[in-house]
């Protein structure tokens, strides 16, 4: 059994597409939610009622 010291650095791995996507969403979450809110408001305002 190998004992791993806490100061031993972890091996570096390549960043995957998922890593990049999660980072992008985390950095721009506020802008994304604001854009979705504006889009929802526009859809409600411009909706042509069928009745």
DARAKA-V314597 format. One record per residue. N is the residue number from 1. PHI is phi in radians with two decimals (none if undefined). OMEGA is omega in whole degrees, -180 to 180 (999 if undefined). NEAR is the number of other ideal C-beta (glycine too) atoms within 12 Angstrom. Layout:
{{N;PHI;OMEGA;NEAR} {N;PHI;OMEGA;NEAR}}
//
This chain:
{{1;none;-178;3} {2;-1.65;177;5} {3;-1.67;-178;6} {4;-1.74;178;10} {5;-1.32;-179;8} {6;-1.13;-179;7} {7;-1.50;179;6} {8;-1.24;-179;9} {9;-1.23;178;8} {10;-1.30;178;9} {11;-1.15;-179;7} {12;-1.41;178;6} {13;-2.07;179;7} {14;-1.22;178;9} {15;-1.32;-179;12} {16;-1.59;177;10} {17;-1.03;-180;10} {18;-1.13;178;11} {19;-1.06;-179;13} {20;-1.16;-180;13} {21;-1.17;179;13} {22;-1.09;179;14} {23;-1.13;179;14} {24;-1.07;-180;15} {25;-1.14;-180;15} {26;-1.17;-178;13} {27;-1.29;-173;12} {28;-2.07;-177;15} {29;-1.04;-179;14} {30;-1.07;180;12} {31;-1.16;180;14} {32;-1.15;179;15} {33;-1.12;178;13} {34;-1.11;178;13} {35;-1.10;178;14} {36;-1.15;178;15} {37;-1.13;179;14} {38;-1.09;179;14} {39;-1.08;179;14} {40;-1.11;179;14} {41;-1.12;179;13} {42;-1.10;180;12} {43;-1.12;180;12} {44;-1.17;-178;12} {45;-1.20;-175;11} {46;-1.62;-178;10} {47;-1.16;179;11} {48;-1.60;-179;8} {49;-1.14;-179;7} {50;-1.32;-174;4} {51;-1.38;999;4}}
//
